[in-house]
Amino acid sequence: MSEYIIAMWLSAWLLQLYTIYYPVMRRVPHGHIVRKQWFVSYSVVFIFAILLVPFSLPAMLSENHRIRYQNGFLKGLLGEE
């Protein structure tokens, strides 16, 4: 039973990375510290994303929530807020 939970969690995590975080990381401007230190920033995003999978399900399932989440995440990532 636990292998099904792990499989669902990991598949939701990969879907979350592809649908939410990959488009945001592509919108980060060149020359920004996130682009310069890409390994560290991507590692932090991957770790936090795998822990927050259940909380970001609405953002993965709804286009409106996804856009709001991506815009907020990008503003926070770039230090605009």
C-alpha positions in Angstrom: 0.0 0.0 0.0 2.8 2.4 0.8 4.4 1.9 -2.6 1.2 3.3 -4.2 1.3 6.4 -2.0 4.9 7.0 -2.8 4.2 6.5 -6.5 1.3 8.9 -6.4 3.4 11.5 -4.5 6.3 11.3 -6.9 4.2 11.5 -10.0 2.3 14.5 -8.5 5.7 16.1 -7.7 6.9 15.6 -11.3 3.7 16.9 -12.7 4.0 19.9 -10.3 7.5 20.6 -11.4 6.5 20.5 -15.1 3.3 22.5 -14.9 4.1 25.1 -12.3 7.8 25.6 -11.7 9.3 24.9 -15.1 7.4 27.8 -16.8 8.3 30.1 -13.9 12.0 29.3 -14.1 12.0 30.0 -17.8 10.7 33.5 -17.1 13.5 34.4 -14.8 15.7 37.1 -16.6 19.2 36.2 -17.6 21.8 37.6 -15.3 19.6 37.2 -12.2 21.2 35.5 -9.2 18.7 32.6 -9.6 20.1 32.0 -13.1 23.7 32.4 -11.9 23.3 30.0 -9.0 20.9 27.6 -10.9 21.9 24.4 -9.1 21.3 25.8 -5.6 18.0 27.5 -6.5 16.6 24.5 -8.4 17.6 22.2 -5.6 15.8 24.3 -3.1 12.7 24.5 -5.3 12.8 20.7 -5.8 13.0 20.0 -2.1 10.3 22.4 -1.1 8.1 21.3 -4.0 8.2 17.6 -2.9 7.2 18.6 0.6 4.4 20.8 -0.5 2.7 18.5 -3.1 -0.6 18.2 -1.2 -0.9 21.9 -0.7 -0.3 22.8 -4.4 -2.8 20.4 -5.8 -5.3 23.2 -6.5 -2.7 25.1 -8.4 -2.0 22.0 -10.5 -5.6 21.4 -11.3 -7.0 24.8 -11.9 -5.7 27.2 -14.6 -6.7 30.3 -12.6 -5.0 29.1 -9.4 -1.9 28.1 -11.4 -1.5 31.5 -13.0 -2.0 33.3 -9.6 0.5 30.9 -7.9 3.1 31.3 -10.7 2.9 35.1 -10.7 3.2 35.2 -6.9 6.1 32.7 -6.9 7.9 34.7 -9.6 7.5 38.0 -7.7 8.8 36.4 -4.5 11.6 34.7 -6.3 12.8 37.9 -8.0 12.4 39.9 -4.7 9.7 42.2 -6.1 7.4 41.9 -3.0 
